[in-house]
Amino acid sequence: MAGPFIGEWIEHQTLTYLYRYEFDQSDDTTTDQTASEEQDRDDSALQKAEIKRSVTPPRKIRPLDLRVQFNRLAEIWKRDTAHLSNITRRAMHPAYQRIIGMGSGAVPLILEEFRKGQLDDWFWALSAITGENPITADLAGNVEGMAEAWLRWGRATGYLNDSTEHLRPDSQTSE
């Protein structure tokens, strides 16, 4: 089992256990039930879970919460991996993996890091989240060029817009 299915399986197992516990506490005759009756009870518990899930929408993370969470995780990751040169070891850090787990909501936040001139190893995360890699062979190893390729990609795909261009450190306003 992987992905969202494991969560559903855990929820099913938990609800089944709780339902059995509640049923066993209220009636001592459960020890004589047949396997098919237990399956019916399990199915009933699962149906109750499905109804509850359809009524209660999942909690969405607000953008501000997402930014706070991203900043906290990025700080932990940078602090804990500053001494590492191996990108694989850096990318396997739990905080970095949690940032990847934030999904597409983390993409503009990572791109903002590039705009601010903080050219950390975000390339792995961006590729993992988006399934894209705008870095051409001639840019490999050129961190500034690689970051610029991702910024162009961000503008082209709508992750970035001109209203936040002022965040870029080399942008000058002419007055």
C-alpha positions as CSV (number, residue, x, y, z in Angstrom):
1,M,0.0,0.0,0.0
2,A,1.2,3.5,-0.8
3,G,0.1,7.0,-1.0
4,P,-3.4,8.1,0.0
5,F,-4.6,4.4,0.3
6,I,-2.6,3.8,3.4
7,G,-4.4,6.6,5.1
8,E,-7.7,5.1,4.2
9,W,-6.6,1.7,5.3
10,I,-5.5,3.1,8.7
11,E,-8.7,4.9,9.1
12,H,-10.7,1.8,8.2
13,Q,-8.7,-0.3,10.7
14,T,-9.1,2.3,13.5
15,L,-12.8,2.7,12.9
16,T,-13.3,-1.1,12.8
17,Y,-11.4,-1.4,16.1
18,L,-13.4,1.4,17.7
19,Y,-16.6,0.0,16.5
20,R,-15.8,-3.5,17.7
21,Y,-14.7,-2.1,21.1
22,E,-17.9,-0.1,21.4
23,F,-20.0,-3.1,20.4
24,D,-18.1,-5.5,22.7
25,Q,-18.6,-3.2,25.7
26,S,-22.4,-2.9,25.1
27,D,-23.2,-6.6,24.5
28,D,-21.3,-9.6,25.6
29,T,-22.9,-11.9,23.0
30,T,-20.3,-10.8,20.4
31,T,-18.1,-13.7,21.1
32,D,-20.6,-16.1,19.5
33,Q,-20.9,-14.1,16.2
34,T,-20.0,-15.7,12.9
35,A,-17.4,-14.4,10.5
36,S,-20.0,-13.1,8.1
37,E,-21.6,-11.1,10.9
38,E,-18.3,-9.6,11.8
39,Q,-17.7,-8.7,8.1
40,D,-21.1,-7.0,8.1
41,R,-20.1,-5.0,11.1
42,D,-16.8,-4.1,9.4
43,D,-18.6,-3.0,6.3
44,S,-21.0,-0.9,8.4
45,A,-18.1,0.8,10.1
46,L,-16.5,1.6,6.7
47,Q,-19.8,3.0,5.4
48,K,-20.0,5.2,8.5
49,A,-16.5,6.4,7.8
50,E,-17.4,7.1,4.1
51,I,-20.4,9.2,5.2
52,K,-18.4,11.1,7.7
53,R,-15.6,11.8,5.2
54,S,-18.2,13.0,2.6
55,V,-19.7,15.4,5.2
56,T,-16.5,16.6,6.7
57,P,-14.1,18.1,4.1
58,P,-10.4,17.7,4.7
59,R,-8.8,20.7,6.4
60,K,-7.0,22.8,3.8
61,I,-3.8,24.6,4.8
62,R,-4.2,28.3,4.4
63,P,-1.5,30.1,2.3
64,L,-0.1,31.8,5.4
65,D,0.2,28.5,7.3
66,L,1.9,27.0,4.2
67,R,4.4,29.8,4.1
68,V,5.1,29.5,7.8
69,Q,5.5,25.8,7.6
70,F,7.7,26.1,4.5
71,N,10.0,28.7,6.2
72,R,10.3,26.6,9.3
73,L,11.1,23.4,7.4
74,A,13.6,25.2,5.1
75,E,15.4,26.7,8.1
76,I,15.7,23.3,9.7
77,W,16.9,21.7,6.4
78,K,19.5,24.4,5.8
79,R,20.8,24.3,9.4
80,D,21.0,20.5,9.5
81,T,22.6,20.0,6.0
82,A,24.8,23.0,5.7
83,H,27.9,20.8,6.2
84,L,26.9,18.2,3.6
85,S,28.1,18.4,0.0
86,N,26.2,15.3,-1.2
87,I,22.9,16.4,-2.7
88,T,21.3,13.0,-2.2
89,R,22.0,13.1,1.5
90,R,20.7,16.7,1.7
91,A,17.5,15.8,-0.3
92,M,16.8,12.8,1.9
93,H,16.6,15.0,5.0
94,P,13.2,14.7,6.6
95,A,12.5,18.5,6.5
96,Y,13.3,18.6,2.7
97,Q,11.1,15.6,2.2
98,R,8.2,17.3,4.0
99,I,8.6,20.3,1.8
100,I,8.3,18.0,-1.2
101,G,5.2,16.5,0.5
102,M,3.6,20.0,0.6
103,G,3.1,19.6,-3.2
104,S,2.5,22.4,-5.7
105,G,1.9,24.9,-2.9
106,A,5.6,24.8,-2.2
107,V,6.6,25.6,-5.8
108,P,6.0,29.4,-5.6
109,L,7.7,29.5,-2.2
110,I,10.8,27.8,-3.6
111,L,10.9,30.0,-6.6
112,E,10.7,33.0,-4.3
113,E,13.8,31.7,-2.6
114,F,15.5,31.9,-6.0
115,R,14.2,35.4,-6.6
116,K,15.7,36.5,-3.3
117,G,19.1,35.1,-4.4
118,Q,19.0,32.2,-2.0
119,L,20.2,29.6,-4.5
120,D,20.1,26.5,-2.3
121,D,19.6,23.0,-3.7
122,W,15.9,23.3,-4.4
123,F,16.2,21.8,-7.9
124,W,15.5,18.2,-6.7
125,A,12.4,19.3,-4.9
126,L,11.1,21.3,-7.8
127,S,11.5,18.4,-10.2
128,A,10.0,15.9,-7.7
129,I,6.9,18.1,-7.1
130,T,6.3,19.3,-10.7
131,G,7.6,16.4,-12.7
132,E,9.5,18.9,-14.9
133,N,13.1,19.8,-15.4
134,P,13.7,23.0,-17.5
135,I,17.4,22.8,-16.9
136,T,19.3,22.2,-20.2
137,A,22.6,20.3,-20.4
138,D,24.5,23.6,-21.0
139,L,23.3,24.9,-17.6
140,A,24.2,21.9,-15.6
141,G,26.4,23.0,-12.7
142,N,25.7,26.7,-13.2
143,V,23.5,27.3,-10.2
144,E,22.5,30.8,-11.2
145,G,21.6,29.7,-14.7
146,M,19.6,26.7,-13.3
147,A,17.7,29.0,-10.9
148,E,16.9,31.4,-13.8
149,A,15.6,28.4,-15.9
150,W,13.3,27.5,-13.1
151,L,12.2,31.2,-12.7
152,R,11.4,31.3,-16.5
153,W,9.5,28.0,-16.1
154,G,7.6,29.5,-13.1
155,R,6.5,32.6,-15.1
156,A,5.5,30.5,-18.1
157,T,3.4,28.1,-16.0
158,G,1.8,30.7,-13.8
159,Y,3.6,29.9,-10.6
160,L,5.1,33.4,-10.7
161,N,3.8,36.7,-11.9
162,D,5.2,40.2,-12.4
163,S,3.5,41.5,-9.3
164,T,6.2,39.9,-7.2
165,E,9.1,40.7,-9.5
166,H,10.3,43.3,-6.9
167,L,11.4,40.4,-4.7
168,R,14.3,39.7,-7.1
169,P,17.5,41.3,-5.7
170,D,18.9,42.4,-9.0
171,S,15.7,44.2,-10.1
172,Q,16.1,48.0,-10.1
173,T,13.2,50.5,-10.1
174,S,13.8,53.5,-12.3
175,E,12.3,56.7,-11.1
